[in-house]
Amino acid sequence: MVDAFIFNVNEEETGQRIDKLVSVKCETLTRSYVQKLIENGDILVNSKPVGKNAKVNCGDVVVVRSTEPVKPDIVAEDIPLDIRYEDDCLLVVNKPKGMVVHPAAGNFDGTLVNALMHHCGDSLSGINGVARPGIVHRIDKNTSGLLIVAKNDLAHLNLAEQIKAHSFDREYQAVVYGHLKEKEGIINAPIGRNPNNRLQMCVTDKNSKNAVTHYEVIEEYKDFTHVKLILETGRTHQIRVHMKYIGHPVAGDDVYGPSKVIKELSGQCLHAAVIGFKHPANGEKIKITSELPEYFTRFLGKLSKN
């Protein structure tokens, strides 16, 4: 037996039932067993027992007591990692396009987590459950760039709080269709699940969360524009949804872009170029940058300015 499994509720988990959320976080526990733990007072939210119908809020601290040891059922794979920063608390990885962040249906190997298990061993935070050890935030499979990974729970909680407080810097670069009317601006439009396709997100006022993206034109081409994008919030598919919303979807995006996809890009032309945060141990400001990858610069090189 272990003493406890502890995690913080993030923004996207707000409003979920406690029994459902715990069964997702603790993947070795069935929902019926989780409900028994709740009945026994072995699941606490902010240090207090709750009922199985209780719903959680962002920032809540959940403690699951008296559970069987939860060990990752993930195969460690010797996959090369482009590590841009690493110490005892965390590391920053430059993820290539095409790599899935964590195992899920259809992608149980070859993921970033498989590679991290080999590189870090047991030195990864357990806050996000056995399938996502160390993962504080994520980027889409076909988005390249920087991703921060926590090596312990205290570092994970600290970094998650920075994201919640919007003090976590995330700067992207993308190539989008067309020319924007303004050279720079702010897209402030709430994002939620697409009611017509649960696999997609959309701008909507129903069951949505506020989402803010700042953009700035870097270079204009004949039919495309190279832009810098800064996330103020971090919603699922935020940049891709916001750029579609203003009529300038990301080039290569096979979900939110035109039906005629630019196949040579193998997904959206979107790169997480800068990540900045305060070190969870000493508060020192750290800023990591990543150069544009080859697929991105090759596509830019083919674009005409006339």
N, C-alpha and C positions, 0 to 999 in steps of 0.2 A: 504494500500500500504506500501511497505517497501522501504528503501532508496536504497539498493543494495545487490546483492549476489556476493561475491568475491571468486575467487579460483586461484591457481597456476597451470599451465600446467606441468604435469610430463613427464618423458622420453617416456613412452609408448603412450602418447597422441600426441606426436610430429608429425606434418604433417597432422593432422585431420582438416577438414573444421570447421570454427568457429560455423556455424549454427548447424551442427551435434553434435559437442562437447557440446555446451550449452544445447541443447535439452536432452542430456544424463545426464548432471550434474544437470540440473533443471528439474527433472522428471515430474513436474506438468505442464510444458510448452510444447506445441506442436511445431514441427519444423516450421510450418507456422507462428506461433505467434513469435517465435524467430527471424524469418526473418523480421517480421514487426518491432521488436525492433531494429534490425540492421539498417533497412531503416530509422528509427527515430533517429538514433545516440545514442541509449540507451545501446549499448554494446560496451565496450571499451577494447582494448588490449594495455597494457602498456600506459594507459591514452589517447589513440587516437581512434576515431571511425574507423571501418573497414567495408569492403564489405562482403556480405554473402559468397563469394567464398574464402575469405582469409583463409590461413592455419596458424596454430599456431606452435610455437617452445617451446621447453622445457624451463621452467623458466618464460614464459610470464605470466603476471598478467591480468586476465580477470575480468572485472566488468560488471555485468548485472544490469542495473538500471530499476526502475519502474516496477518491477514484483509483482505479487500477493504474499502474504506471503507463503513461502514454509515450510510446516510442515510435519514431517515424518509420513507416513501412515504405521507405523510399530508397531506391538503389543509388548508392554513391557512384558517380561516373567521372572518369578522368577526362573531363572536357576542358579545353583551354579557356581561361578567363582573362579578359583585358581589365586588370585591376588598376585603377587610377589613384586609389588611396587605401591604406589599411593600417589599423592599429588594434589594440586589445578590445576596443569597444565596437568597432564598425569597419566596414569597407565600402568603397564606392566602385561599382562595376560599370564598364562601358559595354552595354548589351548590344550584340549585333542584330540586324533585321532578321526576322524569321525564327528567332529563339523565343519559346514560350517561357514565361517567368516561373510558373509553378505547375506541378502535375495536376491534370484534370482529365475528364473524359476525352479520349482520343489523343492525349499527350501525357503518357505516364513516364516517359523517359526522354532524355535529350534536353531537359529543361534547365533553366538557370539554377533551380533548387537542387537538381541532381548534381550539377557541377559544384555548387556550394557545399553540399554534403561531403564531397570528396576533398575539397580544399580546406574546409573548416572543421570537419568532424562534428563533435558534439558542441562546438562553440558557436551556437546560433540561438537567438532568442526564440522562445516558444509561445510568444503572445498570440500569434495568428494561427495557432494550431499545428498539427503534425504535418500537414501538406504544404505549409507555407513558412517553414522555419526561417526566421531572420527578416522576412519580407515586411518592410515598413510601408512601402507604397509600391505600385507597379506601373509598368508601361506595356502597351499592347504588343502582341507578337510581332507585328510588322512595323513597329516604331523602334528605331534604334536609339542608343544613347545611355545616359547616366542614370544609375539606380543605386540607392543607398540600402545597405543591409546591416541589421543590428546583430551583434554577437551576444548580447545578454538582454534580459528583460528590462533592466533599468534604462539602458541606452534606448531601447525600443520605445518605452513609454515617454521618455524625454523627447525623442524625435517626433513621435506622434503628436505630442502637445504642441510642438513648433508648427507642424502642419495645420493643426486645428486653429492656432493663433495667426495663421497666414504669415508667419515669419520665416518660412522655409522657402528659399528662392528656387524657382524652376523656370528656366528659360529654354525655349525650343526654337528651332528654325524649320521652315516648311516652304514648299513650293505649292502655290494655290492657283486655281484657274482664274483668268481674267485680271482686271485692274481695279483696285480698290479706289473708291471716290476720295477718301482722305488718306494721307500718307501715314497717319497714325490715329489710333482711337481705342475705345473700350467697348467690348461686347458684354453687356450685362443682361443675361437672359437665363431664366431658370431651366434646369435640365431634369428630366425624369424618364421613366421607361416609356417606350413607344407603345401605346395601347393596341396598335395593329400588328406589332412585331416585338415580342418580349425580348428578343435577342439584340434589339437596337435601342438607342437612347434618342431623345428628341427634345426640342425646346417646347415646354408645356407649362401651364399653370396648375395642372392637376398632379398631386402626389409628387411634386418636384422639389428640388433644392436650389438655392441661389447659386449662380455660376458666373464668374467674372474672368474674362480674358482680355489682356492688353495686347495690341498688335502694333507693329511698325514696319513700313515698307523698307526693304534693303535694296532691291533692284527690280526694275520692271523689264519684262521681255514682251515679245509680240502677243502671245496668248496667255502668258503666265506671270506671276509675281513671286519673287523670293521675299519672304517675310520673317520677322522675328516675333515670337509670341511669348508672353509672360503670364503664367498662371497665378491668379490671385486665390482661386479655389482649385480643388482637384477632383472634379467629378469624372465619372466613367466616360471615356471618349470625348472629353470636354472640347478640346481644340477641334476635333473632326466635326462634331455636332455644331459648334458655334460658327465655323467657317462655312459649312453648308447653309446654316441659317441666314447668313448675310449674302449668300449667293456666290461664294468663292470656295467651293470644296477643295480639299487637299488633293493634289495630283496623285493618281494611282490608288486612291481609296475605293475599294471594291464594295464598300457598304454604304457610304454616304456620298460618294461621287457619282458622276454620270454612268449610264449603263455601259458605254463604250470605255472600258478600263485601259489604262496605259500599262500593258502587260510587262514591259521591260522593267518596271519599277518593283514588281512582285509585292505590291502593297503600297500604303501611303508614303509619300515623300515627306517624312516627319522625323526630326532628330532632336532628342533631349540633349542640348548642347552645354548647359550650365546648371549646376546644382550648388546651392549655398545653404549653410546651416551653422548653428552654434554647437560646438562639440559638447556632447552630453556630460562629459567628465569635468571639463574646465571652463566651458563657456566661450572658448576661443572661436572666432568666426573663421569658417573654412569655406573656400570657394574652389570648386573643381570644374574645369572646362574640358570639352571634348571637341576635337576638330570634326568638320563635316566628313562623313564616310564616303567611300569611293562611289557607291551607287548614286549618292546625292550630287556630288561634283560632276560625275559623268553625265547625268541628266541635265544639269545646268549648262554644261558645255555644248549640248546639242540644241539648246534653245536660241532662237533668233531674237535680236533686239529690234528688228524692223518689221 
